[in-house]
Amino acid sequence: MLSMWSRPERIAWRRIGASIGLAVGLALLVSLALHLMSDNPKTLASIKAESEIVSFAVSNPELAILYGQGFRIANWPDGSLDDVCSEGAFLPGVGARVSYQRIETNPLQVTVEGTGDFRKATGETVSFAGELILIADVTCAPDLLSRRLPVWGPGSIGARFAMRSDGPGPTLLSGELDVFGRTIDVPMLDGGGSIYVAIEEMQIPPGSLIETDAARLEGDKDLAPNPEAAMFGFITVSDQPGLVVSVSTESLELTITPPGGRANSSRVDLGLLVQLINDPVFLKIQLFFVLAFVLWPMLMDAISLAYSRPDRMDPGDPPSLPDIQATPQESKEAAP
């Protein structure tokens, strides 16, 4: 049986198949290299929000001091200081849970769960362990010593939307997220660590829950304090409802849970496509490959042209005579 294709056709198709296979193999190798370089991208997220509740686990007590002026102690762990106007400063211990809550325009409530110290204005220090509740009270002082209160540790902004027996639960009123990426570390391309804009002004749905400490302990359903997921910044008490939140975080576990019956938590991350489009180091790598792809055929043509030129003729050699073929008329007369 004769073959459907001739041998030259088979050779041509084999070359095409080999070219396609080589292209696919190179694409896979480049994709693998890019994925390895972009593994666990480092991010810096800036969160600006208005929320009725913010909570965090203290990672540095000296940067989470709560000044007592303008607060009334609503609950002291052993009850000895209940309903006393506080004068001094509270230092929550490492790992203590601090929550700021202000529903609509009601007085600010601060809750500390854990251990800590109360440094009185007299110089005396009283330790506590348990639940401490402070409520802003104008009868103790006309205003707080500072309307800007610290946030320093992993935590959350907002709460899952809920209606309670005593009224609506605290929730996130509005929010905006900016995410900055850090360039990959390639020594030949000026190293890494520079910041570039990856996600700009992403609106967060009202009623959402923002968490930076979503890492869980093995075998434990409780959220584990994660120092690498800390929020850094402050909340501000203003005349507007709720609290004004201004924090940043480098957490790799930053998640947003929007409201709704089918809501699922979504982790804020930088995918490979975002890095390829925005990372200056990735752009330099892409530029290198584009230039190589464009210049390679030109270089091959130049080399081929250089090797295809005829050698220069030696001046001592006689010039070669062109072949003279007889015309049809001359061939006819020469025939017998």
C-alpha positions in Angstrom: 0.0 0.0 0.0 1.4 3.4 -1.0 1.9 5.8 1.8 -0.6 8.7 2.0 2.2 11.2 2.3 5.4 11.4 0.4 8.7 11.3 2.2 9.3 15.1 2.0 5.8 15.7 3.4 6.5 13.3 6.3 9.8 15.1 7.1 8.1 18.5 7.0 5.3 17.4 9.4 7.9 15.8 11.7 9.8 19.1 11.8 6.5 21.0 12.6 5.7 18.5 15.4 9.2 18.8 16.8 9.0 22.6 16.8 5.6 22.5 18.6 7.0 20.0 21.2 10.1 22.2 21.7 7.9 25.3 22.1 5.6 23.6 24.6 8.6 22.2 26.6 10.2 25.7 26.8 6.9 27.3 27.8 6.6 24.7 30.6 10.1 25.3 31.8 9.6 29.1 31.8 6.3 28.8 33.6 7.9 26.5 36.3 10.7 29.0 36.8 8.3 31.9 37.2 6.2 29.9 39.7 9.3 29.1 41.7 10.4 32.7 41.7 6.9 34.0 42.7 6.3 31.4 45.5 4.7 33.0 48.6 4.9 36.7 47.4 5.4 39.2 50.1 2.7 41.8 50.4 1.9 45.0 52.4 -1.8 45.7 52.7 -3.2 49.1 53.8 -6.7 49.1 55.2 -8.8 52.2 55.7 -12.3 51.5 57.1 -15.1 52.6 59.2 -16.1 49.8 61.6 -18.1 49.4 64.8 -15.7 46.8 66.2 -11.9 46.1 65.9 -10.1 43.5 67.9 -6.5 42.3 68.1 -4.1 40.1 70.1 -1.4 42.2 71.7 2.1 41.5 70.3 3.9 44.4 72.0 2.5 45.8 75.2 4.5 49.0 75.1 2.9 49.9 71.8 -0.6 48.9 72.9 -0.9 51.2 76.0 -4.4 52.4 76.8 -4.5 55.8 78.6 -7.2 55.7 81.3 -8.3 59.4 81.3 -12.0 59.7 80.3 -12.8 56.0 80.9 -14.8 54.4 83.7 -13.9 50.8 84.8 -17.2 49.0 84.1 -15.7 45.6 85.0 -12.5 44.7 86.9 -11.7 41.0 87.1 -12.1 40.7 90.9 -14.6 43.6 91.2 -12.5 45.7 93.4 -12.3 48.7 91.0 -15.8 48.5 89.4 -17.4 51.9 88.5 -14.1 53.7 89.3 -12.9 56.5 87.0 -9.5 55.4 85.8 -6.4 57.6 86.1 -3.3 56.2 84.7 -2.5 53.7 81.9 -3.4 50.1 81.1 -0.8 47.8 79.6 -2.3 44.6 78.2 0.0 41.6 78.3 1.4 39.7 75.3 -1.5 37.7 73.8 -4.2 39.6 75.6 -7.2 40.3 73.4 -8.2 43.9 73.0 -11.5 44.9 71.4 -12.7 48.4 70.6 -16.5 48.7 70.1 -18.7 51.7 69.3 -22.1 51.0 67.8 -23.3 54.0 65.9 -22.6 57.1 68.1 -22.8 55.3 71.5 -19.9 55.6 74.0 -16.7 53.7 73.2 -16.2 50.4 75.0 -12.8 48.8 75.3 -12.5 45.2 76.4 -9.3 43.5 77.5 -9.3 39.7 77.9 -6.2 38.2 79.4 -3.5 39.6 81.6 -2.0 43.0 82.0 -1.0 45.9 84.4 -2.8 49.0 85.5 -0.3 51.8 86.2 -2.1 54.3 88.4 -1.4 58.0 88.4 -0.1 57.6 91.9 2.7 55.3 90.6 1.2 52.1 92.0 1.0 49.2 89.6 -1.9 46.7 89.9 -1.9 43.5 87.8 -5.1 41.9 86.5 -6.1 38.6 84.9 -9.5 38.1 83.3 -11.9 40.5 81.6 -11.4 44.2 81.9 -14.1 46.5 80.5 -13.6 50.3 80.1 -16.4 52.7 78.9 -15.9 56.2 77.9 -17.7 58.5 80.3 -17.8 62.3 80.2 -18.5 62.4 83.9 -14.9 61.1 84.5 -13.3 63.6 82.1 -14.5 66.0 79.4 -12.7 63.9 76.8 -10.3 61.1 76.3 -6.6 61.8 76.7 -6.3 60.7 73.1 -9.0 59.9 70.6 -6.4 57.8 68.7 -6.1 54.3 70.2 -3.4 51.8 69.2 -3.8 48.6 67.2 -0.7 46.4 67.4 -1.1 42.7 66.8 -3.0 40.1 64.7 -6.7 40.5 64.7 -9.9 41.4 62.8 -12.0 44.3 61.6 -15.7 44.1 61.6 -17.8 41.1 62.6 -20.2 38.7 60.9 -23.5 40.4 60.4 -26.0 39.5 63.1 -29.1 40.8 64.8 -29.1 40.4 68.5 -31.9 40.7 71.1 -30.5 44.0 72.3 -30.1 45.5 68.8 -28.0 45.1 65.7 -24.5 43.6 66.3 -21.4 45.6 65.6 -20.4 45.5 61.9 -18.1 46.9 59.2 -19.6 50.1 57.8 -17.3 50.6 54.9 -13.8 49.7 53.9 -11.1 50.2 51.3 -8.0 48.0 50.6 -4.7 48.8 48.9 -2.2 46.0 48.4 1.4 46.6 47.6 3.8 43.8 46.5 7.5 43.4 47.1 9.7 42.6 44.1 11.3 39.2 43.9 15.0 38.9 44.9 17.1 38.6 41.8 20.7 39.8 42.6 21.5 40.6 38.9 18.4 42.7 38.6 19.0 45.1 41.6 17.7 42.6 44.2 14.3 42.5 45.8 12.2 44.2 48.5 11.1 47.3 46.6 7.4 48.1 46.8 5.0 48.4 43.9 1.2 48.9 43.6 -0.6 45.6 43.0 -4.2 46.3 44.0 -5.5 49.8 44.3 -8.6 51.1 46.1 -10.5 47.8 46.3 -13.8 48.4 48.0 -14.8 46.0 50.8 -18.6 45.2 51.1 -20.2 46.6 54.2 -20.9 43.9 56.8 -17.8 42.0 55.9 -15.3 40.5 58.3 -11.6 41.2 57.7 -9.1 38.9 59.4 -5.3 38.9 59.5 -4.8 35.9 61.9 -6.7 33.1 60.0 -3.9 30.6 60.7 -5.2 27.8 63.0 -3.4 25.4 65.3 -3.4 21.8 64.4 -6.2 20.0 66.2 -7.6 23.3 67.6 -10.4 25.3 66.1 -9.4 28.5 67.9 -7.5 31.2 66.1 -3.9 31.1 67.0 -2.0 34.4 67.6 0.3 34.8 64.7 2.9 37.6 65.1 3.6 37.6 61.4 0.0 38.6 60.8 0.0 41.7 63.0 -1.9 44.8 62.2 -0.1 48.1 62.8 -1.9 51.4 63.2 -4.7 52.9 65.1 -8.4 53.6 65.4 -9.8 57.1 65.8 -13.0 58.1 67.7 -14.8 60.9 65.8 -18.2 62.5 65.6 -19.2 60.0 62.9 -20.8 56.6 63.7 -18.4 53.8 64.6 -14.6 54.0 64.5 -12.2 55.2 61.8 -9.6 52.4 61.2 -6.2 53.0 59.7 -3.9 50.0 59.8 -1.4 48.1 57.6 -0.4 44.4 57.7 2.1 42.1 56.0 0.0 39.0 56.8 -0.1 36.2 54.2 -3.4 35.0 55.7 -5.4 38.2 55.2 -9.0 37.1 54.4 -12.3 38.9 53.7 -15.6 37.2 54.5 -18.4 39.2 52.8 -22.0 39.0 54.2 -24.6 36.7 52.7 -25.9 33.2 53.1 -23.4 31.8 50.6 -20.4 33.9 51.7 -17.0 32.2 51.7 -13.7 33.6 53.1 -11.4 34.8 50.4 -7.7 35.2 50.9 -6.1 38.3 49.6 -3.1 37.2 47.6 -1.0 38.2 44.6 -1.3 35.7 41.7 1.3 35.2 39.1 -0.5 37.3 36.6 -0.6 40.3 38.9 3.1 39.9 39.5 3.9 39.6 35.8 2.0 42.8 35.1 3.2 44.9 38.0 6.5 43.6 39.4 9.4 45.7 37.9 11.8 42.7 38.2 9.4 40.4 36.3 9.0 43.2 33.7 12.8 43.3 33.2 12.9 39.5 32.8 10.1 39.7 30.2 11.9 42.5 28.4 15.0 40.3 28.2 13.1 37.4 26.7 11.2 39.6 24.2 14.5 41.2 23.0 16.1 37.8 22.7 13.1 36.5 20.7 13.2 39.5 18.4 16.9 39.7 17.9 17.6 36.0 17.5 16.3 35.6 13.9 18.1 38.8 12.9 21.4 37.4 14.3 20.8 34.1 12.6 20.2 35.9 9.2 23.4 37.9 9.7 25.5 34.8 10.4 23.9 32.9 7.5 24.6 35.9 5.1 28.2 36.1 6.3 28.9 32.4 5.6 27.1 32.4 2.3 29.3 35.1 0.6 31.6 33.7 -2.2 35.3 33.8 -1.5 37.2 36.6 -3.1 38.9 35.6 -6.4 42.7 35.4 -6.5 44.1 38.1 -8.9 46.4 35.5 -10.5 43.6 33.1 -11.5 42.2 33.6 -15.0 38.6 34.6 -15.1 36.2 31.8 -15.8 34.4 31.9 -19.1 30.7 31.7 -19.1 29.1 28.6 -20.7 27.9 29.4 -24.2 25.0 27.3 -25.3 24.2 26.9 -29.0 21.0 28.5 -30.1 18.3 26.2 -31.6 19.0 27.7 -35.1 22.7 26.9 -34.9 21.9 23.4 -33.7 19.7 22.8 -36.6 22.3 23.9 -39.2 25.0 21.8 -37.6 22.8 18.7 -37.9 23.6 16.4 -41.0 
